[in-house]
Amino acid sequence: MAEAAIETPEPAEQERRGSLRALWLKRLAIAVAVVALVWGGWYFLIGRNRVSTDNAYVNAEVAQVTPLLSAQATEVRVKDTQAVKKGDVLVVLDATNSRIALAQAQAELASARRRFREASATSGALSAQVLAGGAEIERARAQLASAQADLAKANVDLQRRQALSGSGAVSGEELTSARRGQAAALAAVGQARAMVAQAEAARKAAQGQAEASAALVAGSSEESDPAVLAAKAKVEAARLDVDRAVIRAPIDGVVTRRQVQLGQRVAQGVPIMTIVPIGQLYVDANFKERQLTRVRVGMPATVTADIYGGSVVYHGKVAGIAGGTGSSMALIPAQNATGNWIKVVQRLPVRIELDPRELAAHPLRVGLSTEVEIDLAAD
């Protein structure tokens, strides 16, 4: 068997290869050094003054549309994804019961006005009765004085006849008649006194009624009477229920999660749809806790959304930093008081307000993913 001869490179070739290898290693080292220098310069000039995260999502202060009375939906004028303006009619409810309640409240208001006018008129009539009672007292007192005068005359007549009865100048019949006259005059005085007392009592009762009636209307007019004001409040409440039968959009936005159908009876306080104000969206960026050392409210920020890519950049500012981490605000917070606890880097939500003009040019939707970068150099 012939053995193949192993060729060994010439010394010159080996030297050439070694020089070439050393050259490439030198070039690689220079390239690494340049990259490190460039990265170091970028970090010290720019990178250390910026923090970023891709754990960020579009959010908004949405409006829950909630009926304020229970009724049947007679009209549903919007659908999901429809854009609406503030004040647009969304749903019309059956207002029959509300209109009946309004009519009853208006009738109660008219009745309250009538009662006030009656009380005012009664007060005047009772005041007149008090004056008439005074006149009646004076008449009764005059009758009493007349009766007392008649009694005095009857007493004198009786005494005169009694003095002459012993001499026979006065008959027994005349004496008896004089006694009857005295008794009649005495009864007339008693009756007159009773009439005076009755007139005084009647005047006192009329005066009390007049004072009570005057107290009901004192210091108030028909419009400021408490009963009238209460009836007015009922009318306003009933009219408000009639107006509430027409449900309008509270803000500009897009209808989402419509949960009402034509003919459905909606319940008071139960949401029937949501309106998202796409012109007032913001971004909740969840930064790591160590990234927030220098972050302050008002710092400028840039936002890119996955829906548009890097071609669209939104400009905004830090509006606020949440009061707690996402895990601490969870429905069931983590319990770390265990022996096998492992430290996990926490994230804190930071709200980024966006420029409304940029939002109008490139609309976003709630829940979209974004990337946020905050410029710390503005501190």
DOTI-193433 format. One record per residue (C-alpha): chain; x, y negated, z negated; residue number from 0. Coordinates in pm, whole numbers, plus 32768, in hexadecimal, padded with zeros to 4 digits. Each point is the difference from the previous one (the first is absolute). Layout:
% DOTI-193433
ATOM / A / X / Y / Z / NUM
...
% end
This chain:
% DOTI-193433
ATOM / A / 8000 / 8000 / 8000 / 0
ATOM / A / 807C / 7EB3 / 805B / 1
ATOM / A / 7FE2 / 7EFC / 7EF2 / 2
ATOM / A / 7F94 / 7EA5 / 8065 / 3
ATOM / A / 8102 / 7F03 / 7FB0 / 4
ATOM / A / 7F93 / 7EF2 / 7F11 / 5
ATOM / A / 804E / 7EB1 / 808E / 6
ATOM / A / 8073 / 7EFD / 7F09 / 7
ATOM / A / 7FD8 / 7E90 / 8053 / 8
ATOM / A / 8132 / 7F36 / 8046 / 9
ATOM / A / 807C / 7F19 / 7EF2 / 10
ATOM / A / 7FAC / 7ED0 / 80D7 / 11
ATOM / A / 7E9C / 8071 / 8029 / 12
ATOM / A / 7FDC / 8039 / 7E8B / 13
ATOM / A / 8082 / 7EA5 / 7FBB / 14
ATOM / A / 7F10 / 7F69 / 80FC / 15
ATOM / A / 7ED8 / 80AF / 7F66 / 16
ATOM / A / 8064 / 7F93 / 7EA4 / 17
ATOM / A / 8022 / 7E98 / 806F / 18
ATOM / A / 7EAB / 800D / 80A5 / 19
ATOM / A / 7F63 / 8092 / 7EC6 / 20
ATOM / A / 809E / 7EF8 / 7F28 / 21
ATOM / A / 7F81 / 7EF3 / 80ED / 22
ATOM / A / 7E9E / 807A / 7FEB / 23
ATOM / A / 8012 / 801F / 7E88 / 24
ATOM / A / 807F / 7E9D / 7FEF / 25
ATOM / A / 7EE7 / 7F89 / 80E0 / 26
ATOM / A / 7F00 / 80BA / 7F2D / 27
ATOM / A / 808C / 7F64 / 7EC5 / 28
ATOM / A / 7FF3 / 7EA9 / 809E / 29
ATOM / A / 7E99 / 803C / 8070 / 30
ATOM / A / 7F9D / 8075 / 7EA4 / 31
ATOM / A / 80AD / 7ED3 / 7F69 / 32
ATOM / A / 7F50 / 7F14 / 80F1 / 33
ATOM / A / 7EAD / 80A0 / 7FB7 / 34
ATOM / A / 8045 / 7FED / 7E8B / 35
ATOM / A / 806D / 7E98 / 8022 / 36
ATOM / A / 7ECF / 7FA7 / 80CD / 37
ATOM / A / 7F1A / 80B2 / 7F0F / 38
ATOM / A / 80AB / 7F5C / 7ED7 / 39
ATOM / A / 7FE3 / 7EAB / 80A1 / 40
ATOM / A / 7E93 / 803D / 8053 / 41
ATOM / A / 7FBA / 8077 / 7E9F / 42
ATOM / A / 80AB / 7EDC / 7F55 / 43
ATOM / A / 7F6E / 7F00 / 80EC / 44
ATOM / A / 7EA9 / 8092 / 8044 / 45
ATOM / A / 7FBC / 815A / 7F75 / 46
ATOM / A / 8024 / 7FB6 / 7E90 / 47
ATOM / A / 7F06 / 7EE2 / 8027 / 48
ATOM / A / 7EEF / 80DF / 808C / 49
ATOM / A / 7F2F / 811F / 7F78 / 50
ATOM / A / 7F1B / 80D2 / 80D8 / 51
ATOM / A / 7F11 / 8123 / 7FEE / 52
ATOM / A / 7F29 / 80CA / 80EC / 53
ATOM / A / 7F14 / 8061 / 7EE6 / 54
ATOM / A / 7F13 / 7EE5 / 8050 / 55
ATOM / A / 7E98 / 7FF4 / 8076 / 56
ATOM / A / 7F05 / 7EFD / 8074 / 57
ATOM / A / 7EF3 / 7FA9 / 7F03 / 58
ATOM / A / 7EEB / 7EFF / 7FCE / 59
ATOM / A / 7F06 / 7F7A / 7F06 / 60
ATOM / A / 7ED4 / 80AA / 809F / 61
ATOM / A / 7E9A / 7F92 / 7FBE / 62
ATOM / A / 7F01 / 80FF / 7F8B / 63
ATOM / A / 7EA7 / 7FB2 / 808A / 64
ATOM / A / 7F0A / 8057 / 7EEC / 65
ATOM / A / 7E86 / 7FC4 / 8005 / 66
ATOM / A / 7F7B / 7F3C / 7ED7 / 67
ATOM / A / 7EA9 / 80A4 / 8009 / 68
ATOM / A / 7F75 / 8156 / 8051 / 69
ATOM / A / 7F37 / 800D / 8142 / 70
ATOM / A / 7FE0 / 80AC / 8150 / 71
ATOM / A / 80E5 / 7F97 / 811C / 72
ATOM / A / 7F28 / 7F81 / 811E / 73
ATOM / A / 8122 / 7F88 / 80DA / 74
ATOM / A / 816F / 8063 / 8017 / 75
ATOM / A / 80AF / 7F0E / 80E8 / 76
ATOM / A / 816C / 806F / 7FEC / 77
ATOM / A / 80CC / 813A / 8031 / 78
ATOM / A / 8158 / 807A / 7F9D / 79
ATOM / A / 8129 / 7F4A / 80A1 / 80
ATOM / A / 7F24 / 7ED3 / 8054 / 81
ATOM / A / 8099 / 7EAA / 7FBE / 82
ATOM / A / 7F20 / 7F12 / 7F3C / 83
ATOM / A / 8010 / 7E99 / 7F8B / 84
ATOM / A / 7FA8 / 7F7D / 7EA8 / 85
ATOM / A / 7E86 / 7FD3 / 7FEC / 86
ATOM / A / 7FA9 / 80F8 / 8115 / 87
ATOM / A / 7ECE / 80D8 / 7FB3 / 88
ATOM / A / 8069 / 8166 / 7FB5 / 89
ATOM / A / 7EC5 / 80A8 / 7F7A / 90
ATOM / A / 7E97 / 7F8F / 7FCF / 91
ATOM / A / 7F3B / 809E / 7EE2 / 92
ATOM / A / 7E87 / 8015 / 7FCF / 93
ATOM / A / 7FA3 / 7EC9 / 7F38 / 94
ATOM / A / 7E8B / 8045 / 7FD0 / 95
ATOM / A / 8019 / 8036 / 7E88 / 96
ATOM / A / 80E0 / 7ED2 / 7FDB / 97
ATOM / A / 7F0A / 7F24 / 80BB / 98
ATOM / A / 7EE3 / 8077 / 7F20 / 99
ATOM / A / 80D3 / 7FB3 / 7ECC / 100
ATOM / A / 8049 / 7EA7 / 8092 / 101
ATOM / A / 7E8B / 7FBB / 8032 / 102
ATOM / A / 7FB9 / 8069 / 7E97 / 103
ATOM / A / 8115 / 7F21 / 7F7E / 104
ATOM / A / 7F7C / 7ED9 / 80C9 / 105
ATOM / A / 7EA5 / 803D / 7F70 / 106
ATOM / A / 8090 / 8004 / 7E9F / 107
ATOM / A / 80B1 / 7EB7 / 804A / 108
ATOM / A / 7EBA / 7F60 / 8074 / 109
ATOM / A / 7F55 / 8081 / 7EC5 / 110
ATOM / A / 8114 / 7F72 / 7F23 / 111
ATOM / A / 7FDE / 7EAC / 80A9 / 112
ATOM / A / 7E87 / 800B / 7FCA / 113
ATOM / A / 8028 / 8059 / 7E8F / 114
ATOM / A / 80EC / 7ED9 / 7FD0 / 115
ATOM / A / 7F0B / 7F12 / 80A2 / 116
ATOM / A / 7EE7 / 808F / 7F2A / 117
ATOM / A / 80D6 / 7FD4 / 7EC8 / 118
ATOM / A / 8047 / 7E97 / 8060 / 119
ATOM / A / 7E8D / 7FBC / 803B / 120
ATOM / A / 7FA0 / 80B2 / 7EBB / 121
ATOM / A / 80F8 / 7F2D / 7F3F / 122
ATOM / A / 7F56 / 7EC5 / 807F / 123
ATOM / A / 7EA6 / 8087 / 7FB2 / 124
ATOM / A / 8067 / 8063 / 7EA0 / 125
ATOM / A / 8091 / 7EA5 / 7FC6 / 126
ATOM / A / 7EAF / 7F6F / 8064 / 127
ATOM / A / 7F56 / 80F2 / 7F11 / 128
ATOM / A / 80DF / 7F83 / 7EE7 / 129
ATOM / A / 7F91 / 7E9B / 804A / 130
ATOM / A / 7E96 / 8070 / 8011 / 131
ATOM / A / 802E / 80B5 / 7EB6 / 132
ATOM / A / 8070 / 7EBC / 7F5F / 133
ATOM / A / 7EC5 / 7F55 / 8079 / 134
ATOM / A / 7F2D / 8121 / 7F7F / 135
ATOM / A / 80A3 / 7FDE / 7EAA / 136
ATOM / A / 7FAC / 7E8F / 7FF6 / 137
ATOM / A / 7E96 / 804B / 8060 / 138
ATOM / A / 7FE8 / 810B / 7EF1 / 139
ATOM / A / 8092 / 7F13 / 7F00 / 140
ATOM / A / 7F03 / 7EF5 / 8065 / 141
ATOM / A / 7EE9 / 80FE / 7FD3 / 142
ATOM / A / 8092 / 8056 / 7EAB / 143
ATOM / A / 8003 / 7E92 / 7F9B / 144
ATOM / A / 7E98 / 7FDA / 8073 / 145
ATOM / A / 7F9C / 8137 / 7F3F / 146
ATOM / A / 80B0 / 7F81 / 7EC9 / 147
ATOM / A / 7F48 / 7EB4 / 8021 / 148
ATOM / A / 7EB6 / 80BA / 801E / 149
ATOM / A / 805D / 80CC / 7ECE / 150
ATOM / A / 804C / 7EC4 / 7F39 / 151
ATOM / A / 7EAF / 7F6A / 8065 / 152
ATOM / A / 7F4F / 8145 / 7FA4 / 153
ATOM / A / 80AB / 8002 / 7EAB / 154
ATOM / A / 7F91 / 7E97 / 7FBE / 155
ATOM / A / 7E9C / 804F / 806A / 156
ATOM / A / 7FF6 / 8132 / 7F22 / 157
ATOM / A / 808E / 7F47 / 7ED3 / 158
ATOM / A / 7F03 / 7EE2 / 802D / 159
ATOM / A / 7ED9 / 80EF / 8010 / 160
ATOM / A / 8081 / 80CA / 7EDA / 161
ATOM / A / 800F / 7EBA / 7F33 / 162
ATOM / A / 7E99 / 7FA7 / 805C / 163
ATOM / A / 7F72 / 815D / 7FDB / 164
ATOM / A / 7FD2 / 7FD7 / 7E84 / 165
ATOM / A / 7F1F / 7ECF / 8029 / 166
ATOM / A / 7F23 / 80AC / 80FF / 167
ATOM / A / 805A / 7F06 / 8113 / 168
ATOM / A / 808E / 811A / 80D8 / 169
ATOM / A / 7F3D / 8134 / 804B / 170
ATOM / A / 808F / 815A / 7FE0 / 171
ATOM / A / 7FE5 / 8030 / 8177 / 172
ATOM / A / 80D8 / 7ECE / 8041 / 173
ATOM / A / 8102 / 807F / 7F09 / 174
ATOM / A / 8006 / 8152 / 80A7 / 175
ATOM / A / 8026 / 7F5D / 8153 / 176
ATOM / A / 8122 / 7F2F / 7F80 / 177
ATOM / A / 80AA / 8137 / 7F7C / 178
ATOM / A / 7FD0 / 80AF / 814F / 179
ATOM / A / 8094 / 7ED0 / 80AE / 180
ATOM / A / 8131 / 800B / 7F1B / 181
ATOM / A / 8030 / 8173 / 8042 / 182
ATOM / A / 7FE1 / 7FCB / 8178 / 183
ATOM / A / 80F9 / 7EE0 / 7FF4 / 184
ATOM / A / 80F0 / 80D8 / 7F34 / 185
ATOM / A / 7FE3 / 811B / 8100 / 186
ATOM / A / 803A / 7F09 / 811A / 187
ATOM / A / 8143 / 7F8C / 7F58 / 188
ATOM / A / 8076 / 8169 / 7FE0 / 189
ATOM / A / 7FAF / 8040 / 816D / 190
ATOM / A / 80B6 / 7EC2 / 806A / 191
ATOM / A / 8132 / 8065 / 7F38 / 192
ATOM / A / 7FFD / 8157 / 80A6 / 193
ATOM / A / 7FEA / 7F5A / 8155 / 194
ATOM / A / 812D / 7F25 / 7FAA / 195
ATOM / A / 80C7 / 8135 / 7F96 / 196
ATOM / A / 7F94 / 80B8 / 813B / 197
ATOM / A / 8066 / 7EDC / 80E0 / 198
ATOM / A / 8153 / 7FE7 / 7F52 / 199
ATOM / A / 803A / 8178 / 8027 / 200
ATOM / A / 7F9E / 7FF2 / 8170 / 201
ATOM / A / 80EC / 7EE0 / 803C / 202
ATOM / A / 811B / 80B6 / 7F4D / 203
ATOM / A / 7FC8 / 813A / 80D3 / 204
ATOM / A / 7FF6 / 7F34 / 8141 / 205
ATOM / A / 813D / 7F4C / 7F97 / 206
ATOM / A / 80B2 / 814F / 7FC4 / 207
ATOM / A / 7F93 / 8083 / 8152 / 208
ATOM / A / 806F / 7EBF / 80A5 / 209
ATOM / A / 8156 / 8015 / 7F5D / 210
ATOM / A / 8025 / 816D / 8068 / 211
ATOM / A / 7F98 / 7FB1 / 8164 / 212
ATOM / A / 80E9 / 7ED4 / 800B / 213
ATOM / A / 8121 / 80D8 / 7F87 / 214
ATOM / A / 7FCB / 80E8 / 8129 / 215
ATOM / A / 802F / 7EE8 / 80FC / 216
ATOM / A / 80DC / 7F12 / 7F39 / 217
ATOM / A / 814A / 7FA5 / 80A3 / 218
ATOM / A / 7FBE / 80C1 / 8140 / 219
ATOM / A / 7F60 / 7FCF / 814F / 220
ATOM / A / 7F54 / 80FF / 80DA / 221
ATOM / A / 814D / 805C / 80A4 / 222
ATOM / A / 80C0 / 801D / 7EB9 / 223
ATOM / A / 7EFA / 80C0 / 7F3C / 224
ATOM / A / 8098 / 8147 / 7F79 / 225
ATOM / A / 7EE6 / 80D8 / 8086 / 226
ATOM / A / 801D / 7F5C / 8156 / 227
ATOM / A / 817B / 802F / 7FFB / 228
ATOM / A / 7FDA / 8171 / 7FAB / 229
ATOM / A / 7F07 / 802D / 811B / 230
ATOM / A / 80EE / 7F4B / 80EC / 231
ATOM / A / 8116 / 80EF / 7F9D / 232
ATOM / A / 7F21 / 8127 / 8055 / 233
ATOM / A / 7FB3 / 7F67 / 8153 / 234
ATOM / A / 8172 / 7FCE / 8048 / 235
ATOM / A / 804E / 8166 / 7F97 / 236
ATOM / A / 7EEB / 8088 / 80DE / 237
ATOM / A / 806E / 7F27 / 8126 / 238
ATOM / A / 8165 / 807A / 7FCA / 239
ATOM / A / 7F88 / 8168 / 801C / 240
ATOM / A / 7F56 / 7FAA / 8149 / 241
ATOM / A / 8143 / 7F67 / 8081 / 242
ATOM / A / 80C7 / 812E / 7F87 / 243
ATOM / A / 7F32 / 80DE / 80E2 / 244
ATOM / A / 80DC / 7F7B / 8119 / 245
ATOM / A / 8163 / 807E / 7FBF / 246
ATOM / A / 810D / 7F29 / 80A0 / 247
ATOM / A / 8176 / 8028 / 8030 / 248
ATOM / A / 80BD / 7F62 / 7EDC / 249
ATOM / A / 8143 / 7FD2 / 80C9 / 250
ATOM / A / 808C / 8019 / 8160 / 251
ATOM / A / 807B / 815B / 8053 / 252
ATOM / A / 7FBB / 8156 / 8091 / 253
ATOM / A / 7EE9 / 80E6 / 7F89 / 254
ATOM / A / 8085 / 8146 / 7F6E / 255
ATOM / A / 7F5A / 812C / 7F5A / 256
ATOM / A / 7E9A / 7F9E / 804B / 257
ATOM / A / 7F23 / 80E0 / 7F29 / 258
ATOM / A / 7EA1 / 7F7E / 8049 / 259
ATOM / A / 7F0C / 8079 / 8107 / 260
ATOM / A / 7EBC / 7F6E / 8085 / 261
ATOM / A / 7EDF / 8059 / 7F19 / 262
ATOM / A / 80E2 / 8063 / 7EE0 / 263
ATOM / A / 7FA5 / 7F80 / 7EA7 / 264
ATOM / A / 8134 / 7F5D / 7F71 / 265
ATOM / A / 803D / 7FEA / 7E8B / 266
ATOM / A / 805D / 7EC3 / 7F4A / 267
ATOM / A / 8175 / 7FF2 / 7FB7 / 268
ATOM / A / 8062 / 8123 / 80E7 / 269
ATOM / A / 80F5 / 7F94 / 8117 / 270
ATOM / A / 7F7C / 8031 / 8161 / 271
ATOM / A / 8134 / 7F92 / 80C7 / 272
ATOM / A / 8157 / 7F60 / 7FE6 / 273
ATOM / A / 8085 / 7ED2 / 80BB / 274
ATOM / A / 8178 / 7FEC / 8037 / 275
ATOM / A / 8088 / 7E9D / 8031 / 276
ATOM / A / 8100 / 804D / 810D / 277
ATOM / A / 8068 / 7E94 / 8009 / 278
ATOM / A / 806B / 800A / 7E90 / 279
ATOM / A / 80C6 / 8142 / 7FEF / 280
ATOM / A / 8138 / 802D / 7F2E / 281
ATOM / A / 8104 / 810F / 7FCE / 282
ATOM / A / 803F / 80C7 / 7EC4 / 283
ATOM / A / 8171 / 8062 / 800C / 284
ATOM / A / 8072 / 8103 / 7F01 / 285
ATOM / A / 816A / 7FAB / 7FAD / 286
ATOM / A / 80E5 / 80CD / 7F23 / 287
ATOM / A / 802D / 7F69 / 7EAB / 288
ATOM / A / 8172 / 7FB6 / 8038 / 289
ATOM / A / 7FAD / 7F3D / 813D / 290
ATOM / A / 7F32 / 7F01 / 7F41 / 291
ATOM / A / 8116 / 7F6D / 7F29 / 292
ATOM / A / 8011 / 7EC1 / 80CC / 293
ATOM / A / 7EA6 / 7FFC / 80A1 / 294
ATOM / A / 7F34 / 7ECD / 7FA6 / 295
ATOM / A / 7EA9 / 7F7E / 8061 / 296
ATOM / A / 8010 / 7F1F / 8133 / 297
ATOM / A / 8129 / 80AA / 80AA / 298
ATOM / A / 7FDD / 8024 / 817A / 299
ATOM / A / 7FC6 / 815A / 8091 / 300
ATOM / A / 7FE3 / 809E / 8156 / 301
ATOM / A / 7F13 / 811C / 8053 / 302
ATOM / A / 7FF2 / 80F0 / 8125 / 303
ATOM / A / 7ED8 / 80E9 / 8036 / 304
ATOM / A / 8019 / 815C / 8096 / 305
ATOM / A / 7ED5 / 7FB2 / 80DE / 306
ATOM / A / 80CA / 7EFA / 80BF / 307
ATOM / A / 8163 / 8072 / 7FB9 / 308
ATOM / A / 8123 / 7F12 / 7FDE / 309
ATOM / A / 7F88 / 7F21 / 811C / 310
ATOM / A / 7F11 / 7F48 / 7F15 / 311
ATOM / A / 8089 / 7F66 / 7EC2 / 312
ATOM / A / 7F1B / 7F65 / 7EFC / 313
ATOM / A / 807F / 7EF3 / 7F17 / 314
ATOM / A / 7F82 / 7FDA / 7EA1 / 315
ATOM / A / 8064 / 7FC9 / 7E99 / 316
ATOM / A / 7FF9 / 80B4 / 7EB4 / 317
ATOM / A / 7EAE / 7FAD / 7F60 / 318
ATOM / A / 802A / 80C9 / 7EC3 / 319
ATOM / A / 808C / 8132 / 7F54 / 320
ATOM / A / 7F18 / 8102 / 7F67 / 321
ATOM / A / 7FE3 / 801D / 7E88 / 322
ATOM / A / 8048 / 8175 / 8000 / 323
ATOM / A / 808C / 8119 / 80D3 / 324
ATOM / A / 7F24 / 80DC / 80D4 / 325
ATOM / A / 802B / 812A / 7F19 / 326
ATOM / A / 7FA5 / 7F38 / 7ECA / 327
ATOM / A / 7EC1 / 7F86 / 80A7 / 328
ATOM / A / 7F9C / 815A / 8078 / 329
ATOM / A / 7EBC / 809D / 7F8D / 330
ATOM / A / 80CB / 8100 / 7F39 / 331
ATOM / A / 814D / 7F5B / 7FA1 / 332
ATOM / A / 8133 / 80DD / 7FE8 / 333
ATOM / A / 8054 / 8080 / 7EA4 / 334
ATOM / A / 817A / 7FFB / 7FD3 / 335
ATOM / A / 800C / 8066 / 7E91 / 336
ATOM / A / 8073 / 8161 / 8055 / 337
ATOM / A / 8148 / 80B9 / 7FE2 / 338
ATOM / A / 8025 / 803B / 8176 / 339
ATOM / A / 7FDB / 7E92 / 8065 / 340
ATOM / A / 80B6 / 7F95 / 813D / 341
ATOM / A / 8034 / 7E92 / 804B / 342
ATOM / A / 7F54 / 7F90 / 8140 / 343
ATOM / A / 8045 / 7EB1 / 80A3 / 344
ATOM / A / 7EC4 / 7F32 / 7FE1 / 345
ATOM / A / 7F6D / 7F16 / 8105 / 346
ATOM / A / 7F53 / 7EB7 / 7FBA / 347
ATOM / A / 7F03 / 7F69 / 80F4 / 348
ATOM / A / 805B / 7EAA / 808B / 349
ATOM / A / 7EF8 / 7F3A / 80BA / 350
ATOM / A / 806B / 7F56 / 8142 / 351
ATOM / A / 7F1D / 7EF3 / 8091 / 352
ATOM / A / 8005 / 7FE9 / 817B / 353
ATOM / A / 7FDF / 7ED9 / 80ED / 354
ATOM / A / 7E90 / 7FEB / 806C / 355
ATOM / A / 8063 / 7F85 / 815B / 356
ATOM / A / 80DC / 8131 / 803A / 357
ATOM / A / 7EE9 / 80DF / 7F80 / 358
ATOM / A / 7F10 / 7F60 / 80F6 / 359
ATOM / A / 80F4 / 803B / 811E / 360
ATOM / A / 8049 / 8169 / 7F9D / 361
ATOM / A / 7EE4 / 8087 / 7F24 / 362
ATOM / A / 8044 / 810C / 7EFE / 363
ATOM / A / 7F1B / 80F0 / 7F46 / 364
ATOM / A / 7FFA / 8070 / 7E97 / 365
ATOM / A / 80DC / 812D / 7FBA / 366
ATOM / A / 80F8 / 7FD7 / 811F / 367
ATOM / A / 816C / 8051 / 7FB7 / 368
ATOM / A / 80FD / 7EE6 / 8002 / 369
ATOM / A / 816B / 7FB3 / 7FAF / 370
ATOM / A / 8051 / 7ED6 / 7F24 / 371
ATOM / A / 8141 / 7F40 / 7FCE / 372
ATOM / A / 8029 / 7EEC / 7EFD / 373
ATOM / A / 8107 / 7EF1 / 8023 / 374
ATOM / A / 80A5 / 7FD7 / 7EAE / 375
ATOM / A / 80D8 / 7EDF / 8073 / 376
ATOM / A / 7EDC / 7F16 / 7FCD / 377
ATOM / A / 801C / 8034 / 7E86 / 378
% end
